[in-house]
Amino acid sequence: MKIRYAFLAAAVCFTMYSCKVMSPKAYKTLVAERDSLANRTTNLEGELAQLQADTARLHNQLADLRKNNSVLNSNLDATSSKASELAAQTSRLAADLKKREARLKEVEDILKKRDEATNALKDKLQKALLGFQQSGLTVDIRNGKVYVSLADKLLFPSGSIIIDEKGKAALKQLAVVVNKEADINMAVEGHTDDKKVKNLGQIKDNWDLSVLRATSVTRYLTETEGVDPHRLTATGKSEFQPIDASGTDEARAKNRRIEIVLTPKLDELYNLITK
């Protein structure tokens, strides 16, 4: 079973409750916690693959041992000591196999639950945002998370950090969905193209522009649409995570975007990773 699950690393992180930027200490703590969980998730997926391989290997070993044990039992008088040792080894392998199969099923069941929750969320968002998909909005799943990508032209005038009315309408529909889904965390990521910012006053570069656009969206969701700020983080990626790096005007337009990353909370998955 192919498992796709990894949490997106973030370069700059802001959290919005009273429209204040996170302290460096709080931000480092948040990033460390997220990176730790992402690393442990990667380890879990590796463990799952190893469990599957070990299970197949143990099945083969157990079959061979049982076959050998049957042969030895026919000559018990001559091989009673060897048969006893082989029987004990068989018993141990059978117990180990049983434990590994139980762990494998536990991992598969929880990851299946994660995927079901993610797909259900994607369907709800696609239905709610259907009217904006011709204006540069997409909804897809990557690494067990739902990504709502909004082109900059859907949200902002050129070079601005002020959300326009069409952008507010799209965010309002998104908020209707997420406000009904309490077990969803959200990260708002700002992305720019690789052209340098010019004559934008307090906005000095693409880092500033990506961060301020992310915080504008976060502020609107929390202050106007009532999304719980404890569920949100805001980050700026500048020009360094492009969708299309070809350098054409069309590619740059794709790269200028806001991505809202929605992750279902799965306490069972977290508890399993930390075992």
HUQUI-V287075 format. One record per helix or strand. SS is the DSSP state (helix for helix, strand for strand). FROM is the first residue (numbers start at 1). TO is the last residue. Records with the same first field share a line. If there is no record, write none. Layout:
BEGIN
SS->FROM-TO  FROM-TO
END
This chain:
BEGIN
strand->14-14  137-142  145-151  156-156  163-163  184-191  232-236  257-264
helix->24-74  76-128  130-135  152-155  165-178  206-224  229-231  249-255  267-273
END
